[in-house]
Amino acid sequence: MTHLDEGQLHGYLDGQPQDGSTAGRQDVERHLAECAACRARLEEERGVRDRARAILGTAGPTGLTAPPFEAVLERAAQRQASRSRVRPTVALAWAASLALALTVGWYARSLLQTEAWVGGAGEAARAAGAAQGEMRADAIQAAPPARRQLAQGAPARDEPTQPPPEGTREVASTAAPAVQERPLANLAAAEAKVEQDTRLAPVRVTEAPAPSAVPQILLRRQPRAAAPELAEDVWVTVPPAEAERRLGGPLATIPGLPSLGTSVFGTGLSTVTRTIQVLGPGLTIELVQERTAAPMRERAAVPAAAPQAGRALRDEPGLSVTVAWEGFSVTGRALVPADSLRKLLSRLSRP
Amino acid sequence: MRVDWAVVYRETYADLVRFLHRKVWDADQAQDLAQETFVRALDHDPENPRAFVFTIAANLARDEARTAIRRKKHLMLIKADSADSRDSRDGGDRGEGPEQVAAVRRALDQLSERDREVLLLWDAGLSYAEIARQTDLKAGAIGTTLARARKKLVEAYARIPQTGPKAQEEQG
């Protein structure tokens, strides 16, 4: 046997088996018995080992007593508790991110379609845009400049809805220009929403659009000259038959969708109904129906709406499309692409 | 068979704190990391609990060293002022002052990472086989590595005068 190497010597000193290439403890002892040189080296290495151990021994806390094991268990319990608090948050954040992505994507898609529709809506829409002063025709077709303008022009989301100034009231109360103007306004609203959503924390996306914003806006459009009997400022939930009686005509609903109820505001010619129907899980469409004072075709020629009306509508959540139906104007509002909304509104019928 | 972590804790704690102390060089933090080690070990049922504990501890210490190098240095400077009272409170050092600890630390710093790890693990009571598993070295290489590490430590320590910076010259 050749001389022992340092590894073997230290392994021997440490009482550790030297498995691997070289022999075990007996072989080492056999060699040591007949090799004085290795015996000398063994003692040398023993000195190194003891010295190293002594050096290390001076450098640390010794004589420690362990705190009770319960301290560990308690800490683990706390960890468990905080983890179970954290996990749903993480899951929610993930879901919120997904919701954000879907929402933004959906809006972006519907914006393109809305623009296309606006582009095809003819001179009235362009005139409306021109009347707004800040939205040029090219801006209608090219989304990014429009978005930039809107980002500057759109009011903050938290800003309370301002009642339209006196001068704009009559414009707002005539439905036809609104029909032409709404896509623009909704484009603005949607654009602004996309702008805002991308800045907001993801959780904000999960907030359902407040439906109460709608009656408020309509309420302010209500004070017409021909509505002296408008006494009560409340929405009343009524059966469909009663809604039709108050409207004096058929109630517009989308067939095949479950209804969450209809409420009525006002009386006589200024009666407004609001019907909520379920499109899917967490997704509703709101139908606001009111009598149109004049045939829709005539209305299309009415001069474009003032910018203030558009600004007020910008606060409306979701997208809305207004159609003429059975002598009424019906505004549908839902967080769905504009073309889907129009398709839904094309199926209006009585309940 | 479930591991009785309470028993492992009692038998391992002191070695573990010592092991951790030589990595983070802070008695309080070493004890904190030792507890943390067991918190993380509780859910597991390893074949060799003692080796398992040291594996966790080594990882914790590594993470800690990565994230807190600057803070550590700062702490050491602060501690140097008040360490006398502190260390005796912390756990009954055998009267060695901070200079002594710093000297050992500097000597250990001269070792290669692998040599140092093997040396500290052995000092913490792990067997060659356990050290081999933890460091990914061959079992037959532990003796050689340990021999080299011990020699370097002794030499490096001997070169450290209680004041001079000469010890910085040689690097393993």
Interface residues (C-beta under 8 A of the other chain):
Chain A: D5 E6 G7 Q8 L9 H10 G11 D14 Q16 P17 Q18 D19 G20 S21 T22 E45 V48 R49 R51 A52 R53 I55 L56 T58 A59 G60 P61 T62 G63 L64 T65 A66 P67 F69 A71 V72 L73 R75 A76 R79
Chain B: W5 A6 Y9 R10 Y13 A14 V17 R18 H21 R22 A27 A30 Q31 Q35 E36 F38 V39 L42 D87 D90 G91 G92 D93 R94 E96 Q100 V101 A103 V104 R105 A107 L108 L119 L120 W122 D123 S127 Y128 A129 K138 A139 G140 A141 I142 G143 T144 T145 L146 A147 R148 A149 R150 K151 L153 V154 Y157
